[in-house]
Amino acid sequence: MPKNKIEIFYFSGTGNTLLITKAIKDVFEKHNINVILTKMEKTNPKEINKQHIIGLAFPVAMQGTFPLVWNFVRKLPNTKGTEIFMVDTLKEFSGGIVGPLKRLLKNKGYKTIGAKEILMPGNLLRRNINPEKDNKVIDKGIQKAKEYANAIIKKKAKWHRLPFLSDFLSLVSRSKRPWKLLRRLYPLVVDRKKCVKCGICARLCPVDNIEMADYPLHKDKCQYCMRCISFCNEKAISINNKNYSAYKAVPLKAMLKP
Ligand SMILES: Cc1cc2nc3c(=O)[nH]c(=O)nc-3n(C[C@H](O)[C@H](O)[C@H](O)COP(=O)(O)O)c2cc1C
């Protein structure tokens, strides 16, 4: 397997995908393969190095993935046979990502060498959090990620394409309307009694949706990655003022790293 460098472009709202990406990196590095981890939201996809083997890692959202991930993939340059693999993390079901992504990448000339979906704890609208249960799911997920990385090394990974249903399901997360509806139904609310105006939420937002005016102000671009809610030290941001529990898989400092 790969003598070249591997560059994994990842997006993680609340840390699950980051943990999985790091587990994959560890396995590659144990095999003396050089790995670079790069945040999708900080990268111009047009400028990626096509000599590297490319990895894509992201969460499932609305049976597909977040618009920012779709946009990243859409803007990847055409190539002639650059090897690429993907991994997504999800609570229970996707359906609208593995197939459509394969087609998109193949049309751009990539060689699709592996796709894996890994179950991790849910991070959306949770009534309560049970760390013990979550940790078991995380441990299993990390184990799966390691097995997947080993399969990639042995050239045994597969990228199965589920046709038709997958293309149909992907329309949900690929179109703008469901996201707009989400913003209407579930507005993010800042509790001014709790907010200490530290600005962490604005720094963390991957789509520059938060303006630090007097208090954080959510504009109309939110993709519901849950980052601002989960990493607010004061628990000052909520959905619709409801008491959902914020889930996070890593500490704030892991998220703030470049
Ligand atoms: C807006 C939103 C939509 C989601 N949609 C799905 C979904 O369709 N299917 C699923 O299994 N999980 C879904 N999830 C759960 C996440 O995919 C899962 O918790 C993921 O591991 C989070 O990764 P992260 O911590 O790296 O952000 C959704 C989460 C969010 C925030």
The ligand as a MOL file (V3000), in Angstrom:
LIG
                    3D

  0  0  0     0  0            999 V3000
M  V30 BEGIN CTAB
M  V30 COUNTS 31 33 0 0 0
M  V30 BEGIN ATOM
M  V30 1 C -28.2790 18.1870 11.9100 0
M  V30 2 C -27.9190 16.7440 12.1540 0
M  V30 3 C -28.4750 15.7570 11.3690 0
M  V30 4 C -28.1610 14.4080 11.5910 0
M  V30 5 N -28.7040 13.4660 10.7680 0
M  V30 6 C -28.3930 12.1600 10.9600 0
M  V30 7 C -28.9250 11.1670 10.0840 0
M  V30 8 O -29.6290 11.4530 9.1100 0
M  V30 9 N -28.6260 9.8700 10.3460 0
M  V30 10 C -27.8260 9.4890 11.4110 0
M  V30 11 O -27.6250 8.2980 11.5890 0
M  V30 12 N -27.2680 10.4160 12.2270 0
M  V30 13 C -27.5360 11.7480 12.0380 0
M  V30 14 N -26.9830 12.7020 12.8620 0
M  V30 15 C -26.0440 12.2800 13.9430 0
M  V30 16 C -24.5750 12.4900 13.5530 0
M  V30 17 O -24.3310 12.0550 12.2420 0
M  V30 18 C -23.5990 11.7460 14.4750 0
M  V30 19 O -23.8600 11.9760 15.8050 0
M  V30 20 C -22.1610 12.1060 14.1110 0
M  V30 21 O -21.3050 11.1090 14.6110 0
M  V30 22 C -21.6880 13.4550 14.6430 0
M  V30 23 O -20.3440 13.6490 14.2790 0
M  V30 24 P -19.4370 14.8380 14.8360 0
M  V30 25 O -19.3700 14.6930 16.3360 0
M  V30 26 O -18.1010 14.6380 14.2020 0
M  V30 27 O -20.0780 16.1130 14.4440 0
M  V30 28 C -27.2760 14.0470 12.6520 0
M  V30 29 C -26.7080 15.0600 13.4350 0
M  V30 30 C -27.0150 16.3920 13.2000 0
M  V30 31 C -26.3800 17.4530 14.0590 0
M  V30 END ATOM
M  V30 BEGIN BOND
M  V30 1 1 1 2
M  V30 2 1 2 3
M  V30 3 2 2 30
M  V30 4 2 3 4
M  V30 5 1 4 5
M  V30 6 1 4 28
M  V30 7 2 5 6
M  V30 8 1 6 7
M  V30 9 1 6 13
M  V30 10 2 7 8
M  V30 11 1 7 9
M  V30 12 1 9 10
M  V30 13 2 10 11
M  V30 14 1 10 12
M  V30 15 2 12 13
M  V30 16 1 13 14
M  V30 17 1 14 15
M  V30 18 1 14 28
M  V30 19 1 15 16
M  V30 20 1 16 17
M  V30 21 1 16 18
M  V30 22 1 18 19
M  V30 23 1 18 20
M  V30 24 1 20 21
M  V30 25 1 20 22
M  V30 26 1 22 23
M  V30 27 1 23 24
M  V30 28 2 24 25
M  V30 29 1 24 26
M  V30 30 1 24 27
M  V30 31 2 28 29
M  V30 32 1 29 30
M  V30 33 1 30 31
M  V30 END BOND
M  V30 END CTAB
M  END
